[in-house]
Amino acid sequence: MPSGFIVLASMRARPGRVRDIIDLLKSVVAASRSEKGTIQYQLAEGIDDPDEIRLWEEYASEEAFLSHKDSQYFQAFADSMGELIVAGSWRTEKYSLVEKI
């Protein structure tokens, strides 16, 4: 069985703030992709609902994810989200990779 730790994160931008969030996330994505243990880190915005933002994150292990979550740049991003996203809209789901195609 393949090993891997998947995180799906989503958030809803406050009206008029989606570009601000995406601009901030671009630097988080770039830094995250160079972290040890990061396999994939993808950013997407909704087609049907442009205020919905999703992140697909794949790590070699849960420990790699926890290291990412503790990084200075991720913490700075997380701290700035209060003004940019709808309260209570940040959701994180965690999965164990079953099969890689």
Secondary structure, DSSP 8 states (H G I E B T S, - for coil): ----EEEEEEEEB-TT-HHHHHHHHHHHHHHHHTSTTEEEEEEEE-SS-TTEEEEEEEESSHHHHHHHHTSHHHHHHHHHGGGTB-TT--EEEEEE-----
